[in-house]
Amino acid sequence: EFSDFLYGACLLDWDAERERMSRYAELFDAAEEVRIVGVDTDLRLSLAGRETLVDAGGSNMPGGEFYCCPVEDSAEGTIAFTEFPAVYAGREMNGIRLRFEGGRVVDASADTNEDFLIETLDSDEGARRLGELGIGCNPGITRYMKNTLFDEKIDGTAHLALGNGLPEVGGTNVSQLHWDIVKDLREGGRIELDGKVVQESGRWLL
C-alpha cells in the first residue's frame, strides 16, 4: 500500500503538472494580495513585486507545489493549524494558532508543546516573520505523513514557512529557522487573490 502511495506521488506526468500549476502560479504573480480563510483563519499577505516558482519534480521529489515569499512586513490576521500536527526538530505540536501584525507573529499558542513553539519563535529576530507561502497541488498526495516533503504538497493545502526567506523569489528575511507548517483548506477553506475567490475547499475555480 505504501509503495503504491509513494509511486503515485512521484511518478506523475511532470510536464503536464508543470503546465497545470503554472496556470495557478500566474494568478499569484498578477495579484497584489492573497487572503487565506478557514476555521479560525483570516490572513492577508502582500505579493506585490514578488514572483512564484513551480516545483514540478525539479526541486524536490515528489514535486507538486508552487511557492513565493510574501512581502516581509505584510502579514495581517490569524491562522490556525488545527488539522495536522506540526513537527519541528523532532517535536510535535498540535493546534498551533498564530496572529500577525505588521508581518510579525505577535501572539502564538498551541494545544501541545506550546513552550517549545514560543522558544522556536524567539530563536532569532527573523523567526517571527514569514519566509514562504506555498500551495500544495500534488494529486497523488492526499494524506498527512508527518514528512514535510510530502505533506506540503498535499493537493488542496497551503503552507507557511516561518523564518528564512527564499532569495530566488525575492525573499529578504534572515533567520536560522525555516519551518513549513501545513494548513488544510479542503473542508471549507478558500484562497482569494485581490478579493476574488480562486480556490474553495481545495478546488480551483478556473
SULSUL-V521282 format. One record per helix or strand. SS is the DSSP state (a for helix, b for strand). FROM is the first residue (numbers start at 1). LEN is the number of residues. If there is no record, write none. Layout:
SS&FROM&LEN ; SS&FROM&LEN
This chain:
a&2&9 ; a&14&17 ; b&33&6 ; b&41&6 ; b&53&3 ; b&65&4 ; b&76&6 ; b&86&3 ; b&91&3 ; b&96&6 ; b&104&6 ; a&114&8 ; b&130&7 ; b&138&1 ; a&148&4 ; b&154&1 ; b&157&7 ; a&167&3 ; b&178&7 ; b&190&4 ; b&196&5 ; b&203&2
